[in-house]
Amino acid sequence: GVRLVGSEMCIRDRICIRMGNTKEARDALDRIHVLNVKNFEEDLIGLLPSLMKRATWQHRAGSYKDERATYRRVIRIIESSSGKNNKLLVEPLRKLGESFYFIDTTLNQSDRVMLNGEIYFKRGVRIAEKSDDISVREYVAAQLALADYYIYSASSRSALLLSRARRIYARVWQYLSVDEERLSLRSELLSNVAPIKTRRLPIYAGGSSNEGVSPGGIAAGRVVVQYNVSARGQVQNLQSEVFPSEFSDMQRMVHREMQGRTYRPRIVDGKSIETLGIVFEHPFS
């Protein structure tokens, strides 16, 4: 019963978030959490999947402080039941580190520099490297998360971080080059650029023109963006168009978001390389 209720409420939660009703989504999450806490009060490890899902929804709702609190609770449960070097810690440590890409923008610059996920990325890597039975995908995810952090931070801090990222990318490339299964994962993770930090783009736009509007009052539009990603993961030569053309506000929002992104660059033969002519489309209504 708990799983069915949770599943149905997660569907409603997704709709609430997409419509911008984060309060109702948060209330639904809280009800799910109370049910699961009661169900797993004698088995805290059994509560972990629910907590991890809760943190995912908190992130989607923009509740980043709550998200971090949830991941810290997951980590405490694992440490108390399985020790401080258990492989179960790798994923929540990585997710906790990634949550620090989203911090309070009202903080001054010096405070924001102090708030980062490096300590969690590093700890996840150390645990992954000591775990003999960790999956290849989990091990690589921990390594790439740390390298991605260095790429992201290098744009505003030291070139030393860029060299650290490149060394890790090279090691991961070599690690994934030994058999067919790993080569497939290498292609999946390193043959294309991957955004390190993204914010949800708006899916609805208002406009003064009713041209092309369906009888139900909803019309489809799209913003098309073309750009390059440098070997340092920076967006370059970005150009955008919007269809219908009168939705310039939506075009500006998408253009600004894409311009501010940092990417994991494409890796070939263990080296970061430039990627040209990437096309991204954002549909909206």
N, C-alpha and C positions, 0 to 999 in steps of 0.2 A: 504493500500500500504506500509506503513512504516513497519508494522509487517512482511509482506512477504519478503521485502528486507532484513530486519534484520535477519530473519530466514535463508534465503539463504546465507547471508554473514557470519553468525555464523558457518555454515557448512564449508564454505571455510576457515574461520579463524581456525577451528579445524584442518583442513588438513595442513595449513601453520605452525601451532605450532608443529604438529607431525613431519613435515619435517624439522623443525628448522628455518623456515623463519619467525622470530618473527616481523621483520619490516613490512612485508606485512600484517601480522595479526593485528598489531597495527594500521596500516593505515585503515584497514577495520573496526576496532572497532571505530576509530575516525569518520568515515563517518556515521556509525550507530548512534553514539552519537549525531552528528549534526542534523540528521533527527529527532531524538526523542526530542531533546531540542526544535526544532522549533514546533514540534507537541504538546508539553506539556508546552509551554511557559506561558500559563495562569493557569496551574494546576501542580504545582511542585510535589505534592503528587503522581500524575499520572506518574511522571518521575522516581519514586523510583524503580520499577521493572527493568527498563532499566539500571539504575545506579548499582543496585545489580548484574545484569548479567555482566555489564562492569567490575566490580571489580573481578568477578569470572574469566573472561578471562584474565584480567591483571595478576592475580595470576598464571594462567596456563602458561602465557608467561614469567613468572619470573620478571615482572615489579612490585615488591613489594612496592616500594615507591609510585608509581602511584595508586596501589591498596588501600593503606592506605589513600591517598588523596581522593579517591572516596568514601570510607566508611565515612570519616569525613564530606564530603559534604552531604551524606545521613542523617547523624546524625543532621547536622545543619538544613536541611530542615524540619525534623520531629520536632525538638525542636521549630523552629519558627512558625510552623503551629499547633502543637498539645501539646506543653509543654515538659518539661524536664523529665517527669516521665511516658510518654506514652509507652505502651507495644510494640509499633512498633520499639522502640529503642533497644530492647533486642537482636534481631538477628544481626543488624549491629555492635553493641558494641562487641558481641561475635566474629564476623568475624574480626573486627579490632584488637581485642586482639590476635587472632590466627595468624594474619599476622606478628606479632612481633617474631614468631618463625623463620622467614626468614628475617635476617638483613644482612647488609654489613659485610662480613667476614674480610674486611681489617681494620675494627675498632679495637682499642686495647681492651683488656679484660675488663678494667674498664668501658669503654664507652658502651660495649655490655651488661654488667650487668644492666646498667641504662635503656637500651631500652628493655622493656618488656610490656606485655599486661595486667598485673595484675590489674591495675586501671580500665581498661575497663571491664574485667571479673567481678570484684567486683560490678561495677555500674550496669551491666546487671543483676546480681543476686539480687541486692537491688530492682530494678524496677520490676523484675519478682515476687519477694515475696510480693510486694505491689499491684500487679495487680490481681484483683479477677477473671477476665474473660480471663486470659491467658491460652493457651492450656497446657495440661499435658506435651506434647512433648517439647514445647518451654521452659517451666519451668525447666524440667529436663536437657535439653541441656545447659541452662545457668549454672546450678549447676555443671554439669559434666565438662564443659569447665574450670571452676575455679579449680576443683579438679585435672583435667588433667595437668593444668599449674603447680600446686604444685608438682605433681609426676615428671614432666619433670625437674623442677628446683631443686628438692631434690637430684638428682643424682650428682649435682655439688656444691650444697650449703648446707643448714641446714637440719638435720633430723627433725627439727620442721615442715618443710613444708610437709614432708611425713606424719606426724601425722595429719596435717590439711586435707590433701587429704583423708586419711582413714576415718576421721570423716564425711566428705561430702559424700563419697561413701556409708557409713553406713546409713546416713540419706536418701539418694536417694533410697537405697534398701528398707528401711522401707516405704517410700512414695509410692513406686511402688508395694507394697505387699498387697493392700487392696481390689482389685477386679480383675475380669478376664481381663478387658481391660488393666489395668496397669501391671498385671502379664505378659501379652504378650509383652509389651514394656520393662519390666525388662529383659525378656529373650533375646530380641533383642539387648539391649544395654549393658548388664552386664554379660551375660553367656559366652561370648568369649572375648579374648583380642582385643584391638583396637589400631592401631598406632596413636600416638598423633601428630607426625610431619613426613611427608614423602616428598621425592623429586621424581620427575618423573624419572623412569629408562629408559635408552636408548632402543629404539626398533629396531635399526639397528646396525649391526656389520660387520666389514670387516675381511677378512681372506685370507690366501695364498692358501688354498686348495679349489678346485672346486668340491670335492667329494660330491655327493648328490645334486648338484645344478640343479634346474629345467631348461628347455629350455629357460624360461624367465629370467634366471639369478638370481632368488631369491630362497633361501633355508630357511627352518624353523629350528630354534634351540630353546633350552630352558635351563635355569639354575634352578636347583632344590636345595632348601635350607631347611634344617631341624634345628630346634632350640627350646629352652625352653624360657619361659618368667617368671621371678621371681615374687614374690609377690610385689616387688618394681617397677615392670614394665621394668626391665632390660633384654636384650637379653643374653642368656647363652648357652654354648655348641653348638655353631653354626657350621654346616658343610654344604658344598656345592659341587655340581657336575655340569658340563656343558656338554651338548650334542648338536653338536659334540664336542669332547674333545679338538680340536685345538683352540677353542674360549676362551682361558684362560683369555684374557683381559676383556671380557664381564663377565666372572665368578668373577674376582676380583672386578669389579665395583659393581656388585650386592651384593657380599659378604660384601664389605665395607659399602654399604648403609644399609643393613639389620643389620649389627653389630652395627651401630651407632644409631639405632632407639630406642625410648622409647615408651612403650605401656601403655595404661590403662589396669591394670591387670584384670583378671577374678575375679568377686565378687560372693561369695557364702555365704549365711546367713549373709550378711552385711560385710564380711571380704575379704580382698584381698588374693588370693591364687596363688600358682605356677601353671603354665600350661606347660605340657611336650609334646614333640614330635610334634610340629607344623610344618607343611610342606607348603612351599610357592614355586610356580613355576612362573618364569618370561619367557614368550615366546619372541623370537626376530627373526629377519629376516636377 
